[in-house]
């Protein structure tokens, strides 16, 4: 019995970290996608981001861990406090 798989059309709304990571993961899995972004160009906004270990595992699977480690700073300790 032959399995027929229809070609999926995947649209990703937003070209931020999540949208672009999703597009790369889909491509790595052999699925084509299109990323839709309203900004005319992508640029830095001056904000820092904090990546959890699970996010680093995904980025490693995508082949991006080394470049991220080269561009970032590894935190050895993080505290979230509430002074109220």
C-alpha positions as CSV (number, residue, x, y, z in Angstrom):
1,X,0.0,0.0,0.0
2,X,1.5,3.4,-1.1
3,X,1.3,6.3,1.2
4,X,0.5,9.6,-0.5
5,X,1.7,12.7,1.3
6,X,0.3,16.0,0.1
7,X,2.7,18.9,-0.1
8,X,2.0,21.2,2.8
9,X,2.2,25.0,2.5
10,X,3.4,26.5,5.8
11,X,3.2,30.2,6.4
12,X,5.0,31.7,9.4
13,X,3.9,35.0,10.6
14,X,6.8,37.0,12.1
15,X,10.5,37.0,11.3
16,X,11.6,37.2,14.9
17,X,13.6,34.6,16.7
18,X,10.7,32.2,17.0
19,X,9.6,32.6,13.4
20,X,13.0,32.2,11.9
21,X,13.9,29.2,14.1
22,X,10.6,27.5,13.1
23,X,11.5,28.1,9.4
24,X,15.0,26.6,9.9
25,X,13.6,23.6,11.8
26,X,11.0,23.0,9.1
27,X,13.6,23.2,6.3
28,X,15.8,20.8,8.2
29,X,12.9,18.4,8.3
30,X,12.3,18.8,4.5
31,X,9.3,21.1,4.8
32,X,9.1,24.3,2.8
33,X,7.8,27.4,4.5
34,X,7.4,31.1,3.9
35,X,8.1,33.7,6.6
36,X,5.9,36.9,6.5
37,X,7.3,39.9,8.3
38,X,5.9,43.4,8.3
39,X,9.2,45.2,8.9
40,X,10.9,46.5,5.8
41,X,14.3,45.4,7.1
42,X,15.5,43.4,10.1
43,X,17.9,45.2,12.5
44,X,19.0,45.1,16.1
45,X,16.9,46.8,18.7
46,X,19.5,47.0,21.4
47,X,17.7,44.4,23.7
48,X,19.4,41.4,25.2
49,X,17.9,38.0,25.2
50,X,18.3,35.1,27.6
51,X,18.3,31.6,26.1
52,X,17.3,28.7,28.3
53,X,19.2,25.4,28.0
54,X,16.3,23.8,26.0
55,X,16.5,26.7,23.5
56,X,20.3,26.1,23.1
57,X,19.6,22.4,22.4
58,X,17.3,23.3,19.6
59,X,19.8,25.9,18.2
60,X,22.5,23.2,18.4
61,X,20.3,20.8,16.4
62,X,20.0,23.6,13.8
63,X,23.8,24.1,13.7
64,X,23.7,27.5,15.3
65,X,25.0,26.9,18.8
66,X,28.7,27.7,18.0
67,X,27.9,31.1,16.4
68,X,25.5,32.0,19.3
69,X,28.2,31.2,21.8
70,X,30.7,33.2,19.9
71,X,28.4,36.3,19.8
72,X,27.0,36.0,23.3
73,X,28.0,35.8,26.9
74,X,27.3,32.7,29.0
75,X,25.6,33.4,32.3
76,X,26.7,31.3,35.3
77,X,24.0,32.7,37.6
78,X,20.6,34.3,37.1
79,X,18.3,35.7,39.8
80,X,14.8,37.1,39.3
81,X,13.7,39.1,42.3
82,X,10.7,41.1,43.4
83,X,11.4,44.0,45.7
84,X,7.8,44.6,46.8
